[in-house]
């Protein structure tokens, strides 16, 4: 029985020596699992704040905290974009602030409005590859007043 205990003792001593050496050098004595790459890549960029004034210089619509997250899956080749911002109707006079987010080149769009004089978070999600995202704000029932916009091009690689 003593003969079978010695090989186990030698193996345990070898493992202990490896663990001690790893602790001293900061290395891991045990193999670690490889991290799987899910292929998802994203990049978030900020876009400028916007506001629309009437002819008398009174601000009616405001947009702030604007971001565009560009996403892609390098494994299956899909692309997507998420536009997030806060919209405010600066004057609670019955004329609402409007925002329109347009995906170029295909023209897909998402509209939103705010009428109550409080900053409200809006989100627009798109799928497909975009060359630009246009964000336009205006005020009024048909969104023809003001119409100021910004253009957000994709970051490199998207």
C-alpha positions in Angstrom: 0.0 0.0 0.0 2.9 2.3 0.7 4.1 2.0 -2.9 0.8 3.4 -4.2 0.9 6.4 -1.9 4.3 7.7 -3.1 3.3 8.5 -6.7 0.3 10.5 -5.5 2.4 12.4 -3.1 4.9 13.2 -5.9 2.1 14.4 -8.2 0.6 16.6 -5.4 4.0 18.1 -4.7 4.4 18.9 -8.4 1.0 20.6 -8.6 1.8 22.5 -5.5 5.2 23.6 -7.0 3.4 24.8 -10.1 0.8 26.7 -8.2 3.5 28.3 -6.0 5.5 29.3 -9.1 2.4 30.8 -10.7 1.6 32.8 -7.6 5.1 34.2 -7.5 5.2 35.1 -11.2 1.5 36.3 -11.4 0.7 33.6 -14.0 -2.1 31.1 -13.9 -1.0 27.5 -13.2 -4.2 26.3 -14.9 -5.2 26.7 -18.5 -8.0 29.2 -18.9 -11.0 28.9 -21.3 -10.7 30.9 -24.5 -13.1 33.8 -24.7 -15.6 33.2 -27.5 -16.0 36.2 -29.9 -19.7 36.7 -30.6 -18.8 38.9 -33.6 -20.8 42.0 -32.4 -19.1 45.3 -32.9 -20.6 48.7 -31.8 -19.5 52.3 -31.8 -21.4 55.1 -30.2 -21.0 58.7 -31.4 -22.6 61.9 -30.2 -24.5 64.2 -32.4 -25.0 67.9 -31.9 -27.8 69.6 -29.9 -30.4 71.3 -32.0 -33.0 74.0 -31.5 -35.6 75.8 -33.6 -36.5 79.5 -33.2 -39.4 81.3 -34.7 -39.0 84.5 -36.7 -39.1 86.5 -33.4 -36.2 84.4 -32.0 -38.4 82.4 -29.6 -37.2 78.8 -29.2 -40.0 76.2 -29.8 -38.2 72.8 -30.1 -35.0 71.5 -28.6 -33.0 68.3 -29.0 -30.1 67.3 -26.7 -28.1 64.3 -25.4 -28.1 62.8 -28.9 -26.2 59.6 -29.6 -26.1 57.2 -32.5 -24.9 53.6 -31.9 -23.6 52.0 -35.0 -23.6 48.2 -34.8 -22.6 45.2 -37.0 -22.2 41.5 -36.7 -19.0 40.5 -38.4 -20.1 36.8 -38.4 -23.4 37.1 -40.2 -22.9 40.5 -41.9 -25.9 42.3 -40.4 -25.9 46.0 -39.5 -28.1 48.2 -37.3 -28.3 51.7 -35.8 -29.9 53.1 -32.6 -30.5 56.8 -32.3 -31.3 58.1 -28.9 -32.0 61.7 -27.8 -34.1 64.0 -25.6 -36.8 66.2 -27.2 -38.5 69.2 -25.6 -41.4 71.4 -26.6 -40.0 74.7 -25.2 -43.3 76.5 -25.3 -46.5 74.8 -24.1 -48.6 76.8 -26.6 -50.3 73.9 -28.3 -47.6 73.7 -31.0 -45.5 70.5 -30.5 -41.9 69.9 -31.1 -41.3 67.2 -33.8 -38.3 65.1 -34.6 -37.7 63.0 -37.6 -34.8 60.5 -37.9 -34.0 59.4 -41.5 -31.7 56.5 -42.5 -29.9 57.0 -45.7 -29.8 55.7 -48.4 -33.0 53.8 -48.1 -35.1 56.6 -46.5 -36.5 54.6 -43.6 -37.6 57.0 -40.9 -39.0 57.3 -37.4 -41.0 60.3 -36.2 -41.6 61.5 -32.7 -43.0 64.5 -30.9 -43.2 66.2 -27.5 -45.9 68.6 -26.5 -45.8 69.0 -22.7 -42.7 71.1 -22.0 -40.6 68.2 -20.4 -37.5 66.6 -21.7 -38.5 63.2 -23.1 -36.2 60.5 -24.2 -36.8 59.1 -27.7 -35.3 56.1 -29.4 -35.3 55.0 -33.0 -34.0 51.6 -34.1 -33.0 50.7 -37.7 -31.7 47.6 -39.4 -29.5 47.5 -42.5 -26.4 49.3 -43.5 -26.6 53.1 -43.5 -24.3 55.7 -45.1 -25.7 58.6 -43.0 -28.4 59.3 -40.4 -30.2 62.6 -40.7 -31.9 64.0 -37.6 -34.4 66.9 -38.2 -36.4 68.9 -35.6 -39.2 71.3 -36.2 -42.4 72.5 -34.6 -46.0 72.7 -35.6 -48.8 70.5 -36.8 -47.1 69.6 -40.1 -43.4 70.0 -39.0 -42.8 72.7 -41.6 -41.7 75.4 -39.2 -38.0 75.5 -38.5 -36.7 72.3 -39.9 -33.1 72.3 -38.7 -31.1 69.1 -39.1 -27.8 67.4 -38.5 -26.1 64.6 -40.4 -24.3 61.8 -38.6 -22.0 59.7 -40.8 -20.9 56.3 -39.7 -17.6 55.9 -37.9 -14.7 54.1 -39.8 -15.5 50.4 -40.3 -19.3 50.7 -40.2 
